[in-house]
Amino acid sequence: MAKDNIKKINDPRLIYADIIDLPHWQSPTRPHMSPNDRSAQFASYKSLRGYEDMVHEEARQTEKELQLEDRELQRLNQKLTLLSDVLEDGEHPKLTFTIFIPDPRKSGGTYAEVTDTVKRIDPAARKVILTGTEGFAKAHKTLSFDRITAIRGDLVDYIDEEKP
């Protein structure tokens, strides 16, 4: 159609009447692209690589390390002394330790419970060494005295029941 006639006609069916019923062209040398592949080439891309990871890390909550009171520190020390005496007698009790694990990326950390058999105590290094045979204890075979916030188990539970 001539350019002059296009300005006068507003109906697209009339403007493109010469090509509207032509069959869809397909390349004879290339296979037809599936709708999923075709839409993928026009999909948005992540221009800010690592942004979602950064947002997720910032939103991740950590706990503040609590400072134990003197009474709690005394009880913890009593439990460690009792544990040391029992280990000298050749027994290896199974206990549950609540420990604070500092976060490597931000301030604070998390509290976790480790239940395992105590192998020995290293007073010079101020560590409790576990056998590391069960679950979470495999990753935490040595527990620093400074990170232990509570000890529970049949051996030491009676100390918490005593009146100050």
C-alpha positions in Angstrom: 0.0 0.0 0.0 1.1 3.5 -0.6 2.3 5.7 2.2 -0.4 8.2 1.5 -3.2 5.6 1.9 -1.8 4.4 5.3 -2.4 7.7 7.0 -6.0 7.7 6.0 -6.8 4.1 7.1 -6.9 3.4 10.8 -7.8 -0.3 10.7 -4.6 -2.5 11.0 -6.3 -5.4 9.2 -6.6 -3.2 6.1 -3.1 -1.8 6.4 -1.5 -5.3 6.7 -4.0 -7.2 4.6 -1.3 -8.3 2.1 0.8 -10.1 4.7 -1.6 -11.0 7.5 -2.5 -14.5 6.2 1.0 -15.6 5.1 2.3 -18.8 6.9 4.9 -18.4 9.7 8.4 -18.6 8.2 10.7 -21.3 9.5 14.4 -21.7 8.7 15.2 -24.8 6.6 18.6 -25.2 8.3 17.8 -24.7 11.9 15.3 -26.6 14.2 12.2 -24.8 15.5 12.8 -23.3 18.9 10.5 -24.4 21.7 8.5 -21.7 23.6 10.5 -22.3 26.8 13.8 -21.8 25.0 12.5 -18.8 23.2 11.3 -17.2 26.4 14.6 -18.0 28.2 16.5 -15.9 25.7 14.4 -12.8 26.6 14.3 -13.5 30.4 15.9 -11.1 32.8 19.4 -11.7 33.9 20.9 -11.1 37.3 22.9 -8.0 36.9 23.8 -7.8 40.5 25.7 -11.1 41.0 25.9 -12.0 44.7 23.3 -9.4 45.8 20.8 -12.0 47.0 23.5 -13.8 49.0 24.5 -10.5 50.6 20.9 -9.8 51.5 20.4 -13.3 52.9 23.6 -13.0 55.0 22.5 -9.6 56.3 19.1 -11.0 57.3 20.6 -14.0 59.0 20.2 -13.7 62.8 23.0 -14.3 65.3 22.8 -14.5 69.1 24.8 -12.4 71.4 27.2 -14.3 73.7 25.8 -14.2 77.2 28.2 -13.7 80.1 27.7 -16.2 82.9 27.2 -15.0 86.4 29.7 -15.9 89.2 27.3 -18.6 90.6 26.9 -20.2 87.1 30.7 -20.1 86.6 31.2 -21.8 90.0 28.8 -24.6 89.1 30.4 -25.1 85.8 33.8 -25.3 87.5 32.4 -27.9 90.0 31.1 -30.0 87.1 34.5 -29.8 85.3 36.3 -30.8 88.5 34.0 -33.7 89.1 34.4 -34.7 85.4 38.2 -34.6 85.8 38.0 -36.8 88.9 35.8 -39.4 87.2 38.1 -39.5 84.1 41.0 -40.2 86.4 39.1 -43.2 87.7 38.9 -44.6 84.1 35.2 -43.8 83.5 34.1 -41.9 80.4 30.7 -40.4 80.9 28.3 -39.3 78.2 27.4 -35.6 78.8 25.6 -32.8 76.9 27.5 -29.6 76.6 25.9 -26.3 75.6 28.5 -24.3 73.7 28.7 -20.9 72.0 29.9 -21.0 68.4 31.1 -17.6 67.2 30.0 -16.6 63.7 32.9 -16.2 61.3 31.2 -13.4 59.3 29.5 -11.2 61.8 29.3 -10.4 65.5 27.6 -12.9 67.7 27.1 -16.6 67.0 24.8 -19.5 67.9 24.3 -21.8 70.8 24.5 -25.5 70.1 24.2 -28.7 72.2 26.8 -31.4 71.8 26.1 -34.8 73.3 29.0 -37.2 73.3 31.3 -39.3 75.5 34.1 -37.4 77.2 37.5 -38.8 76.3 39.7 -36.5 78.4 40.2 -33.0 79.8 43.3 -31.0 78.8 43.7 -28.5 81.7 46.7 -26.8 80.1 44.9 -26.0 76.8 41.6 -25.5 78.8 39.7 -28.0 76.6 37.4 -30.9 76.9 38.1 -33.6 74.3 35.2 -35.8 73.2 35.3 -39.1 71.3 33.5 -37.4 68.4 31.5 -40.4 67.4 28.0 -39.0 67.3 26.4 -36.4 65.0 27.3 -32.8 65.8 30.2 -33.9 68.0 32.2 -35.1 65.0 32.7 -31.4 64.0 33.3 -30.4 67.6 35.7 -33.0 69.1 37.4 -30.4 71.3 35.4 -27.9 73.4 37.1 -24.8 74.8 36.3 -24.1 78.5 35.5 -20.5 77.4 32.8 -21.6 75.0 31.0 -24.0 77.4 28.0 -22.4 79.0 26.3 -25.5 80.5 26.9 -29.2 81.2 24.1 -31.7 81.7 24.1 -35.4 82.3 23.5 -38.1 84.9 27.0 -37.4 86.4 26.6 -33.7 87.0 22.9 -32.9 87.2 22.8 -33.1 91.0 25.0 -30.0 91.3 22.3 -27.8 89.7 19.8 -29.1 92.3 21.9 -28.0 95.3 20.9 -24.9 97.1 23.5 -22.1 97.2 
